[in-house]
């Protein structure tokens, strides 16, 4: 989990525990004492119960507070005006604590520990809210927006904010985060829908409480206001110094009036495996996540919604049960979406949720591959076209065979000339692969991701085919231009994800991505088509990331323009090994000619000598 996500989650939990302590004071479980320190009045929480009942074991003490003092951690019922209902029954002290409400002799550390345990015991993790915070952090990171800049715009009156995150349920979840928690500073906030008929008093006071009103722009097509009314509502809100927030979760764009005038523009991708790992880490801890990272990696994360996360991940539930539920919900959602796209076909049978995650993920992968790959390649036909992605599968040639139609030995890394460091890398990988297959080396300890760069014609594709033959594993060949043949952005992202899935199905194998510079770099959200290209780059980063289940897949990217690749693609864990292939010198050219001419080389040399040339 990165620093921004960790900080925002800590802030969310801190604010919730602060509210729990205030509630405990209202209910009489905690007391507030004041002291004057350096001329300042400082408040301090102290327990109204005997802290000697606590053992110092945090988990046990939390449960003790929940079992015996739960009534003090529940908010009192309210009447129609929003005030506490004085007629409702007040919390009752347990008999064993009734005579020990005030006890002297407890040291400051024990009192502070008791207050902490009370706050943690009353904490209720809202998975949907935590997921919204993580998605917001990811959008800030992807859009290059610093936290200090976002806070500065929140401080100013009449700030305009546009947020687009491709996750179902996000359009409702973000305004809920703003209104129902104190997560955003300079609040509290209350939102008014842009299609509401405004009244002056409504902007200043809501339910008798002073709140900062913000204008919420509905982006969903069925609720989108007209252009003229949108302009009038924006003018009204900005005239009152109220912030404006537009949130989108689908391909429907943020209205132009907001997009063109926004102070902050955040764009984020969908739910990824890395995101799921971060969310599970926030709930269960990093140790549990690391023990189950293999199961997390096979989840079809892009098919999940925010509601799915709330259903599957619940505090107190074992992490394995949550992972199994996420796998089942993802398969269920993907099947439903596929059936909606193809209503004329017979609906595929549902997978039982009692299947293990690996069985369900493998079956889902087989179903998706079967749709476009119904015919298997024969022994004589070494190539087969994978219809869903356009990727080409090439099997290694026998070491004692010949290149079909060319009558020469197969390409091998050992016999290539002019590749220098790339040859050393491939031969080292060959040795490591043998150790991996023998069970003596972990995949994570191997260098399995390479970026090849060099001028056109230097043989980058040839090198990949030679690796295929030398390592004796299949080669999956694709290119960014093949991915971009998708009609819509969702189709492009699906092609990318499915290509990696096809490679995993062939593991161990080599995935060769040509023209990788065509994926571009992430640009400012204000640039034209920024959403499209940023989404493509972010998807590739997700697929290359170490959190994705890529064991057994060697990724080789090729480019003529290495300086046009996003820096994040070349960072540690992705295409971190960069080798440049120069144009061949004289010895390398001689080696290339020797390979291609084979036995004919002697004839050519002899003919050249007879004509008076130098041998």
KEZA-135456 format. One record per residue (C-alpha): x, y, z; residue number from 1; residue in three letters. Coordinates in steps of 0.1 Angstrom, whole numbers, plus 5000, padded with zeros to 4 digits. Last residue first. Layout:
((X Y Z) NUM ALA);
...
***
This chain:
((5382 4858 4507) 615 UNK);
((5393 4890 4489) 614 UNK);
((5378 4895 4455) 613 UNK);
((5392 4885 4422) 612 UNK);
((5361 4869 4407) 611 UNK);
((5373 4834 4419) 610 UNK);
((5374 4847 4454) 609 UNK);
((5338 4860 4453) 608 UNK);
((5326 4826 4440) 607 UNK);
((5344 4808 4468) 606 UNK);
((5328 4832 4494) 605 UNK);
((5294 4827 4480) 604 UNK);
((5297 4789 4478) 603 UNK);
((5310 4788 4513) 602 UNK);
((5281 4809 4526) 601 UNK);
((5256 4787 4509) 600 UNK);
((5259 4761 4537) 599 UNK);
((5242 4785 4561) 598 UNK);
((5232 4817 4543) 597 UNK);
((5210 4831 4571) 596 UNK);
((5233 4821 4600) 595 UNK);
((5266 4830 4584) 594 UNK);
((5251 4863 4572) 593 UNK);
((5241 4872 4608) 592 UNK);
((5275 4862 4621) 591 UNK);
((5293 4884 4595) 590 UNK);
((5270 4913 4604) 589 UNK);
((5279 4909 4641) 588 UNK);
((5316 4910 4633) 587 UNK);
((5311 4941 4611) 586 UNK);
((5289 4960 4636) 585 UNK);
((5252 4954 4641) 584 UNK);
((5230 4984 4649) 583 UNK);
((5226 4987 4686) 582 UNK);
((5202 4966 4708) 581 UNK);
((5194 4986 4740) 580 UNK);
((5187 4966 4771) 579 UNK);
((5163 4978 4798) 578 UNK);
((5156 4956 4829) 577 UNK);
((5129 4973 4850) 576 UNK);
((5100 4963 4827) 575 UNK);
((5077 4960 4858) 574 UNK);
((5087 4951 4893) 573 UNK);
((5110 4981 4897) 572 UNK);
((5101 5010 4874) 571 UNK);
((5101 5009 4836) 570 UNK);
((5063 5011 4831) 569 UNK);
((5062 5040 4857) 568 UNK);
((5085 5060 4834) 567 UNK);
((5059 5061 4807) 566 UNK);
((5074 5051 4774) 565 UNK);
((5084 5077 4749) 564 UNK);
((5121 5077 4757) 563 UNK);
((5123 5040 4747) 562 UNK);
((5115 5049 4711) 561 UNK);
((5120 5019 4688) 560 UNK);
((5102 4996 4712) 559 UNK);
((5101 4960 4723) 558 UNK);
((5085 4946 4755) 557 UNK);
((5095 4911 4768) 556 UNK);
((5074 4896 4796) 555 UNK);
((5083 4861 4809) 554 UNK);
((5051 4845 4823) 553 UNK);
((5055 4816 4847) 552 UNK);
((5042 4835 4877) 551 UNK);
((5022 4864 4865) 550 UNK);
((4995 4866 4892) 549 UNK);
((4992 4904 4895) 548 UNK);
((5008 4919 4926) 547 UNK);
((5041 4922 4908) 546 UNK);
((5027 4949 4885) 545 UNK);
((5028 4943 4848) 544 UNK);
((4991 4939 4844) 543 UNK);
((4983 4969 4867) 542 UNK);
((5008 4991 4849) 541 UNK);
((4993 4980 4815) 540 UNK);
((4959 4990 4828) 539 UNK);
((4972 5024 4840) 538 UNK);
((4987 5031 4806) 537 UNK);
((4955 5023 4788) 536 UNK);
((4934 5043 4813) 535 UNK);
((4957 5073 4809) 534 UNK);
((4953 5071 4772) 533 UNK);
((4915 5072 4772) 532 UNK);
((4910 5097 4800) 531 UNK);
((4935 5121 4784) 530 UNK);
((4916 5122 4752) 529 UNK);
((4923 5160 4749) 528 UNK);
((4946 5172 4777) 527 UNK);
((4931 5186 4809) 526 UNK);
((4937 5154 4827) 525 UNK);
((4974 5159 4823) 524 UNK);
((4992 5131 4805) 523 UNK);
((5001 5095 4812) 522 UNK);
((5025 5081 4787) 521 UNK);
((5020 5063 4754) 520 UNK);
((5007 5028 4748) 519 UNK);
((5024 5030 4714) 518 UNK);
((5058 5027 4731) 517 UNK);
((5051 4990 4734) 516 UNK);
((5055 4986 4697) 515 UNK);
((5058 4948 4702) 514 UNK);
((5047 4929 4733) 513 UNK);
((5063 4895 4736) 512 UNK);
((5048 4872 4762) 511 UNK);
((5072 4843 4768) 510 UNK);
((5059 4810 4783) 509 UNK);
((5057 4789 4814) 508 UNK);
((5029 4793 4814) 507 UNK);
((5004 4788 4785) 506 UNK);
((4973 4797 4805) 505 UNK);
((4992 4827 4820) 504 UNK);
((4998 4839 4784) 503 UNK);
((4961 4837 4776) 502 UNK);
((4953 4857 4807) 501 UNK);
((4979 4883 4798) 500 UNK);
((4963 4887 4764) 499 UNK);
((4929 4887 4781) 498 UNK);
((4938 4918 4802) 497 UNK);
((4951 4937 4772) 496 UNK);
((4921 4928 4749) 495 UNK);
((4897 4937 4778) 494 UNK);
((4913 4971 4781) 493 UNK);
((4909 4977 4744) 492 UNK);
((4873 4965 4744) 491 UNK);
((4865 4988 4774) 490 UNK);
((4881 5018 4755) 489 UNK);
((4858 5012 4725) 488 UNK);
((4863 4996 4691) 487 UNK);
((4892 4975 4700) 486 UNK);
((4920 4977 4674) 485 UNK);
((4941 4993 4701) 484 UNK);
((4952 4960 4714) 483 UNK);
((4967 4950 4681) 482 UNK);
((4985 4983 4678) 481 UNK);
((5000 4976 4712) 480 UNK);
((5015 4944 4699) 479 UNK);
((5011 4907 4704) 478 UNK);
((5032 4875 4703) 477 UNK);
((5028 4846 4727) 476 UNK);
((5059 4824 4727) 475 UNK);
((5058 4788 4739) 474 UNK);
((5087 4773 4760) 473 UNK);
((5118 4755 4750) 472 UNK);
((5141 4781 4765) 471 UNK);
((5163 4782 4734) 470 UNK);
((5135 4780 4709) 469 UNK);
((5113 4806 4724) 468 UNK);
((5143 4828 4731) 467 UNK);
((5152 4827 4694) 466 UNK);
((5117 4839 4686) 465 UNK);
((5120 4868 4710) 464 UNK);
((5154 4877 4695) 463 UNK);
((5139 4877 4660) 462 UNK);
((5113 4901 4672) 461 UNK);
((5140 4925 4684) 460 UNK);
((5160 4921 4653) 459 UNK);
((5179 4954 4647) 458 UNK);
((5156 4963 4618) 457 UNK);
((5141 4995 4634) 456 UNK);
((5164 5012 4658) 455 UNK);
((5168 4999 4693) 454 UNK);
((5149 4990 4725) 453 UNK);
((5143 4958 4744) 452 UNK);
((5125 4961 4777) 451 UNK);
((5128 4929 4798) 450 UNK);
((5107 4913 4826) 449 UNK);
((5116 4879 4840) 448 UNK);
((5146 4885 4863) 447 UNK);
((5143 4856 4887) 446 UNK);
((5139 4856 4925) 445 UNK);
((5101 4860 4923) 444 UNK);
((5099 4828 4903) 443 UNK);
((5114 4809 4933) 442 UNK);
((5144 4786 4926) 441 UNK);
((5151 4750 4933) 440 UNK);
((5118 4735 4922) 439 UNK);
((5132 4717 4892) 438 UNK);
((5112 4740 4869) 437 UNK);
((5126 4770 4887) 436 UNK);
((5162 4757 4884) 435 UNK);
((5157 4751 4846) 434 UNK);
((5142 4786 4843) 433 UNK);
((5172 4801 4861) 432 UNK);
((5196 4786 4836) 431 UNK);
((5175 4798 4807) 430 UNK);
((5172 4832 4824) 429 UNK);
((5210 4835 4825) 428 UNK);
((5211 4827 4788) 427 UNK);
((5185 4853 4780) 426 UNK);
((5203 4880 4800) 425 UNK);
((5236 4872 4784) 424 UNK);
((5221 4874 4750) 423 UNK);
((5205 4907 4757) 422 UNK);
((5238 4921 4770) 421 UNK);
((5254 4916 4736) 420 UNK);
((5228 4911 4708) 419 UNK);
((5252 4913 4678) 418 UNK);
((5252 4876 4668) 417 UNK);
((5227 4849 4675) 416 UNK);
((5239 4813 4679) 415 UNK);
((5233 4808 4716) 414 UNK);
((5199 4827 4714) 413 UNK);
((5187 4800 4690) 412 UNK);
((5170 4804 4657) 411 UNK);
((5161 4771 4641) 410 UNK);
((5185 4753 4617) 409 UNK);
((5181 4761 4580) 408 UNK);
((5157 4749 4553) 407 UNK);
((5136 4781 4551) 406 UNK);
((5101 4767 4546) 405 UNK);
((5097 4756 4582) 404 UNK);
((5128 4765 4603) 403 UNK);
((5146 4732 4606) 402 UNK);
((5148 4705 4632) 401 UNK);
((5174 4692 4657) 400 UNK);
((5165 4717 4684) 399 UNK);
((5128 4710 4678) 398 UNK);
((5109 4743 4671) 397 UNK);
((5093 4762 4700) 396 UNK);
((5055 4768 4697) 395 UNK);
((5043 4802 4685) 394 UNK);
((5010 4816 4697) 393 UNK);
((4998 4848 4680) 392 UNK);
((4977 4874 4699) 391 UNK);
((4947 4889 4681) 390 UNK);
((4930 4893 4715) 389 UNK);
((4897 4874 4713) 388 UNK);
((4907 4855 4681) 387 UNK);
((4938 4837 4693) 386 UNK);
((4955 4828 4660) 385 UNK);
((4973 4795 4660) 384 UNK);
((5009 4788 4649) 383 UNK);
((5030 4756 4649) 382 UNK);
((5009 4737 4624) 381 UNK);
((5024 4703 4619) 380 UNK);
((5016 4692 4655) 379 UNK);
((4981 4704 4652) 378 UNK);
((4968 4737 4666) 377 UNK);
((4936 4736 4686) 376 UNK);
((4903 4748 4672) 375 UNK);
((4877 4765 4694) 374 UNK);
((4899 4795 4702) 373 UNK);
((4875 4825 4702) 372 UNK);
((4848 4816 4728) 371 UNK);
((4870 4788 4743) 370 UNK);
((4894 4814 4758) 369 UNK);
((4866 4830 4779) 368 UNK);
((4853 4797 4791) 367 UNK);
((4888 4784 4799) 366 UNK);
((4896 4815 4819) 365 UNK);
((4863 4812 4839) 364 UNK);
((4871 4775 4846) 363 UNK);
((4906 4784 4859) 362 UNK);
((4893 4812 4881) 361 UNK);
((4866 4790 4895) 360 UNK);
((4890 4761 4902) 359 UNK);
((4916 4785 4918) 358 UNK);
((4890 4802 4940) 357 UNK);
((4877 4769 4954) 356 UNK);
((4842 4758 4943) 355 UNK);
((4814 4763 4969) 354 UNK);
((4801 4793 4949) 353 UNK);
((4789 4769 4923) 352 UNK);
((4796 4781 4888) 351 UNK);
((4766 4792 4868) 350 UNK);
((4758 4775 4835) 349 UNK);
((4762 4795 4804) 348 UNK);
((4731 4813 4791) 347 UNK);
((4720 4800 4757) 346 UNK);
((4727 4824 4730) 345 UNK);
((4704 4851 4718) 344 UNK);
((4710 4874 4748) 343 UNK);
((4747 4879 4738) 342 UNK);
((4758 4911 4754) 341 UNK);
((4735 4906 4784) 340 UNK);
((4748 4871 4787) 339 UNK);
((4784 4883 4788) 338 UNK);
((4775 4908 4815) 337 UNK);
((4758 4882 4836) 336 UNK);
((4787 4858 4832) 335 UNK);
((4812 4885 4843) 334 UNK);
((4791 4894 4873) 333 UNK);
((4789 4857 4885) 332 UNK);
((4826 4852 4879) 331 UNK);
((4834 4883 4899) 330 UNK);
((4809 4873 4927) 329 UNK);
((4825 4839 4930) 328 UNK);
((4861 4852 4932) 327 UNK);
((4851 4879 4957) 326 UNK);
((4833 4853 4979) 325 UNK);
((4863 4830 4979) 324 UNK);
((4885 4859 4989) 323 UNK);
((4862 4869 5017) 322 UNK);
((4860 4833 5030) 321 UNK);
((4898 4831 5029) 320 UNK);
((4901 4863 5049) 319 UNK);
((4880 4849 5077) 318 UNK);
((4850 4870 5087) 317 UNK);
((4853 4892 5117) 316 UNK);
((4849 4924 5098) 315 UNK);
((4830 4918 5065) 314 UNK);
((4845 4915 5030) 313 UNK);
((4822 4898 5005) 312 UNK);
((4790 4919 5006) 311 UNK);
((4807 4952 5010) 310 UNK);
((4832 4944 4982) 309 UNK);
((4803 4934 4959) 308 UNK);
((4785 4967 4966) 307 UNK);
((4816 4985 4954) 306 UNK);
((4815 4966 4921) 305 UNK);
((4835 4936 4908) 304 UNK);
((4841 4926 4872) 303 UNK);
((4875 4943 4870) 302 UNK);
((4889 4923 4898) 301 UNK);
((4887 4889 4881) 300 UNK);
((4903 4873 4911) 299 UNK);
((4934 4852 4903) 298 UNK);
((4958 4874 4921) 297 UNK);
((4940 4872 4954) 296 UNK);
((4945 4834 4955) 295 UNK);
((4983 4838 4950) 294 UNK);
((4985 4866 4975) 293 UNK);
((4970 4845 5003) 292 UNK);
((4998 4844 5028) 291 UNK);
((5009 4879 5019) 290 UNK);
((4973 4892 5026) 289 UNK);
((4973 4876 5060) 288 UNK);
((5006 4892 5070) 287 UNK);
((4997 4926 5056) 286 UNK);
((4967 4931 5079) 285 UNK);
((4931 4919 5078) 284 UNK);
((4910 4950 5070) 283 UNK);
((4935 4975 5056) 282 UNK);
((4954 4946 5040) 281 UNK);
((4922 4934 5023) 280 UNK);
((4917 4968 5008) 279 UNK);
((4953 4970 4996) 278 UNK);
((4952 4936 4981) 277 UNK);
((4919 4944 4964) 276 UNK);
((4934 4976 4949) 275 UNK);
((4964 4957 4936) 274 UNK);
((4941 4932 4920) 273 UNK);
((4923 4961 4902) 272 UNK);
((4890 4979 4907) 271 UNK);
((4885 5004 4879) 270 UNK);
((4907 5032 4867) 269 UNK);
((4909 5067 4880) 268 UNK);
((4905 5103 4868) 267 UNK);
((4906 5133 4890) 266 UNK);
((4902 5169 4877) 265 UNK);
((4907 5197 4902) 264 UNK);
((4900 5233 4896) 263 UNK);
((4872 5225 4871) 262 UNK);
((4861 5251 4846) 261 UNK);
((4862 5231 4814) 260 UNK);
((4851 5198 4830) 259 UNK);
((4822 5215 4849) 258 UNK);
((4806 5232 4819) 257 UNK);
((4815 5203 4797) 256 UNK);
((4795 5179 4817) 255 UNK);
((4815 5149 4831) 254 UNK);
((4816 5122 4806) 253 UNK);
((4793 5092 4804) 252 UNK);
((4818 5063 4802) 251 UNK);
((4807 5052 4836) 250 UNK);
((4814 5061 4872) 249 UNK);
((4811 5099 4871) 248 UNK);
((4812 5124 4900) 247 UNK);
((4807 5161 4896) 246 UNK);
((4813 5183 4927) 245 UNK);
((4807 5220 4929) 244 UNK);
((4819 5240 4960) 243 UNK);
((4796 5268 4974) 242 UNK);
((4807 5304 4974) 241 UNK);
((4771 5316 4971) 240 UNK);
((4777 5331 4936) 239 UNK);
((4794 5298 4927) 238 UNK);
((4763 5278 4934) 237 UNK);
((4739 5301 4915) 236 UNK);
((4762 5304 4885) 235 UNK);
((4766 5266 4884) 234 UNK);
((4728 5262 4886) 233 UNK);
((4722 5286 4857) 232 UNK);
((4748 5269 4835) 231 UNK);
((4734 5235 4842) 230 UNK);
((4699 5248 4834) 229 UNK);
((4711 5259 4800) 228 UNK);
((4730 5227 4792) 227 UNK);
((4701 5204 4803) 226 UNK);
((4703 5184 4835) 225 UNK);
((4717 5149 4835) 224 UNK);
((4695 5125 4854) 223 UNK);
((4690 5097 4828) 222 UNK);
((4725 5101 4815) 221 UNK);
((4742 5096 4848) 220 UNK);
((4764 5126 4856) 219 UNK);
((4744 5142 4884) 218 UNK);
((4762 5174 4895) 217 UNK);
((4763 5178 4932) 216 UNK);
((4763 5214 4944) 215 UNK);
((4780 5218 4977) 214 UNK);
((4765 5232 5009) 213 UNK);
((4788 5239 5039) 212 UNK);
((4768 5232 5070) 211 UNK);
((4753 5253 5098) 210 UNK);
((4727 5232 5115) 209 UNK);
((4690 5239 5116) 208 UNK);
((4682 5211 5092) 207 UNK);
((4703 5228 5065) 206 UNK);
((4712 5265 5068) 205 UNK);
((4730 5288 5044) 204 UNK);
((4722 5275 5010) 203 UNK);
((4687 5265 5019) 202 UNK);
((4680 5301 5030) 201 UNK);
((4684 5313 4994) 200 UNK);
((4660 5287 4979) 199 UNK);
((4671 5264 4951) 198 UNK);
((4649 5242 4929) 197 UNK);
((4668 5210 4927) 196 UNK);
((4682 5196 4894) 195 UNK);
((4718 5201 4905) 194 UNK);
((4714 5179 4935) 193 UNK);
((4722 5196 4968) 192 UNK);
((4750 5182 4990) 191 UNK);
((4756 5187 5027) 190 UNK);
((4791 5193 5041) 189 UNK);
((4806 5195 5076) 188 UNK);
((4830 5209 5066) 187 UNK);
((4864 5225 5062) 186 UNK);
((4883 5192 5059) 185 UNK);
((4870 5162 5040) 184 UNK);
((4868 5130 5061) 183 UNK);
((4842 5143 5085) 182 UNK);
((4819 5115 5075) 181 UNK);
((4783 5113 5063) 180 UNK);
((4784 5141 5037) 179 UNK);
((4817 5137 5019) 178 UNK);
((4818 5100 5020) 177 UNK);
((4782 5098 5009) 176 UNK);
((4791 5121 4980) 175 UNK);
((4818 5096 4970) 174 UNK);
((4797 5065 4973) 173 UNK);
((4768 5075 4950) 172 UNK);
((4789 5080 4919) 171 UNK);
((4812 5052 4930) 170 UNK);
((4785 5025 4927) 169 UNK);
((4799 5008 4897) 168 UNK);
((4836 5015 4893) 167 UNK);
((4851 5035 4865) 166 UNK);
((4863 5065 4885) 165 UNK);
((4857 5101 4872) 164 UNK);
((4860 5130 4896) 163 UNK);
((4854 5166 4887) 162 UNK);
((4859 5193 4913) 161 UNK);
((4849 5230 4912) 160 UNK);
((4860 5252 4941) 159 UNK);
((4835 5280 4951) 158 UNK);
((4852 5291 4983) 157 UNK);
((4889 5282 4989) 156 UNK);
((4899 5257 5016) 155 UNK);
((4889 5227 4994) 154 UNK);
((4913 5241 4967) 153 UNK);
((4942 5241 4992) 152 UNK);
((4933 5206 5004) 151 UNK);
((4935 5193 4968) 150 UNK);
((4969 5210 4963) 149 UNK);
((4983 5196 4995) 148 UNK);
((4972 5161 4985) 147 UNK);
((4991 5163 4952) 146 UNK);
((4972 5157 4920) 145 UNK);
((4992 5136 4894) 144 UNK);
((4960 5122 4878) 143 UNK);
((4970 5086 4885) 142 UNK);
((4980 5093 4921) 141 UNK);
((4948 5113 4928) 140 UNK);
((4927 5086 4912) 139 UNK);
((4944 5059 4933) 138 UNK);
((4937 5079 4965) 137 UNK);
((4901 5083 4956) 136 UNK);
((4898 5046 4949) 135 UNK);
((4913 5039 4983) 134 UNK);
((4889 5063 5000) 133 UNK);
((4860 5047 4982) 132 UNK);
((4871 5013 4993) 131 UNK);
((4873 5024 5029) 130 UNK);
((4837 5038 5026) 129 UNK);
((4824 5006 5011) 128 UNK);
((4842 4985 5037) 127 UNK);
((4826 5003 5066) 126 UNK);
((4847 4992 5096) 125 UNK);
((4827 4996 5128) 124 UNK);
((4848 5011 5157) 123 UNK);
((4832 5008 5191) 122 UNK);
((4859 4985 5204) 121 UNK);
((4887 5006 5189) 120 UNK);
((4875 5037 5207) 119 UNK);
((4870 5019 5240) 118 UNK);
((4904 5003 5237) 117 UNK);
((4921 5037 5232) 116 UNK);
((4904 5052 5262) 115 UNK);
((4915 5022 5284) 114 UNK);
((4951 5026 5271) 113 UNK);
((4951 5063 5280) 112 UNK);
((4939 5054 5315) 111 UNK);
((4965 5027 5320) 110 UNK);
((4993 5050 5307) 109 UNK);
((4982 5077 5331) 108 UNK);
((4984 5056 5362) 107 UNK);
((4954 5042 5380) 106 UNK);
((4954 5050 5417) 105 UNK);
((4920 5064 5422) 104 UNK);
((4887 5047 5413) 103 UNK);
((4856 5063 5400) 102 UNK);
((4828 5042 5386) 101 UNK);
((4837 5013 5408) 100 UNK);
((4804 5006 5425) 99 UNK);
((4785 4999 5393) 98 UNK);
((4812 4979 5375) 97 UNK);
((4803 4944 5387) 96 UNK);
((4766 4952 5384) 95 UNK);
((4769 4962 5347) 94 UNK);
((4761 4999 5342) 93 UNK);
((4728 5006 5324) 92 UNK);
((4727 5026 5292) 91 UNK);
((4698 5051 5292) 90 UNK);
((4663 5040 5281) 89 UNK);
((4647 5063 5257) 88 UNK);
((4625 5091 5270) 87 UNK);
((4653 5117 5265) 86 UNK);
((4653 5111 5227) 85 UNK);
((4685 5127 5215) 84 UNK);
((4679 5156 5192) 83 UNK);
((4674 5152 5154) 82 UNK);
((4642 5172 5154) 81 UNK);
((4621 5141 5148) 80 UNK);
((4635 5124 5179) 79 UNK);
((4668 5107 5181) 78 UNK);
((4678 5073 5195) 77 UNK);
((4711 5072 5214) 76 UNK);
((4742 5062 5196) 75 UNK);
((4755 5028 5205) 74 UNK);
((4789 5025 5223) 73 UNK);
((4775 5028 5258) 72 UNK);
((4752 4998 5252) 71 UNK);
((4782 4976 5243) 70 UNK);
((4797 4979 5277) 69 UNK);
((4800 4943 5289) 68 UNK);
((4806 4922 5257) 67 UNK);
((4820 4949 5235) 66 UNK);
((4844 4961 5263) 65 UNK);
((4856 4926 5269) 64 UNK);
((4860 4920 5231) 63 UNK);
((4883 4950 5229) 62 UNK);
((4902 4938 5259) 61 UNK);
((4909 4904 5244) 60 UNK);
((4921 4919 5211) 59 UNK);
((4943 4944 5229) 58 UNK);
((4960 4921 5254) 57 UNK);
((4968 4946 5282) 56 UNK);
((4946 4928 5307) 55 UNK);
((4918 4952 5312) 54 UNK);
((4896 4949 5343) 53 UNK);
((4920 4973 5361) 52 UNK);
((4906 5000 5339) 51 UNK);
((4877 5006 5364) 50 UNK);
((4850 5025 5346) 49 UNK);
((4844 5062 5339) 48 UNK);
((4874 5061 5316) 47 UNK);
((4894 5093 5310) 46 UNK);
((4894 5116 5280) 45 UNK);
((4916 5148 5282) 44 UNK);
((4909 5184 5273) 43 UNK);
((4936 5210 5273) 42 UNK);
((4931 5246 5283) 41 UNK);
((4962 5266 5273) 40 UNK);
((4983 5287 5296) 39 UNK);
((5013 5265 5294) 38 UNK);
((4991 5235 5303) 37 UNK);
((4958 5241 5319) 36 UNK);
((4939 5209 5325) 35 UNK);
((4905 5196 5315) 34 UNK);
((4887 5163 5322) 33 UNK);
((4862 5147 5299) 32 UNK);
((4846 5115 5311) 31 UNK);
((4842 5082 5293) 30 UNK);
((4814 5056 5295) 29 UNK);
((4788 5082 5303) 28 UNK);
((4766 5080 5272) 27 UNK);
((4776 5115 5260) 26 UNK);
((4813 5108 5268) 25 UNK);
((4811 5074 5249) 24 UNK);
((4797 5093 5219) 23 UNK);
((4826 5117 5219) 22 UNK);
((4850 5087 5221) 21 UNK);
((4832 5070 5192) 20 UNK);
((4834 5102 5171) 19 UNK);
((4871 5104 5176) 18 UNK);
((4874 5067 5167) 17 UNK);
((4857 5074 5133) 16 UNK);
((4879 5104 5127) 15 UNK);
((4911 5084 5134) 14 UNK);
((4898 5055 5111) 13 UNK);
((4893 5079 5082) 12 UNK);
((4926 5096 5088) 11 UNK);
((4945 5063 5089) 10 UNK);
((4928 5053 5056) 9 UNK);
((4940 5086 5040) 8 UNK);
((4975 5081 5052) 7 UNK);
((4978 5045 5040) 6 UNK);
((4964 5054 5006) 5 UNK);
((4989 5083 5003) 4 UNK);
((5019 5063 5015) 3 UNK);
((5014 5034 4990) 2 UNK);
((5000 5000 5000) 1 UNK);
***
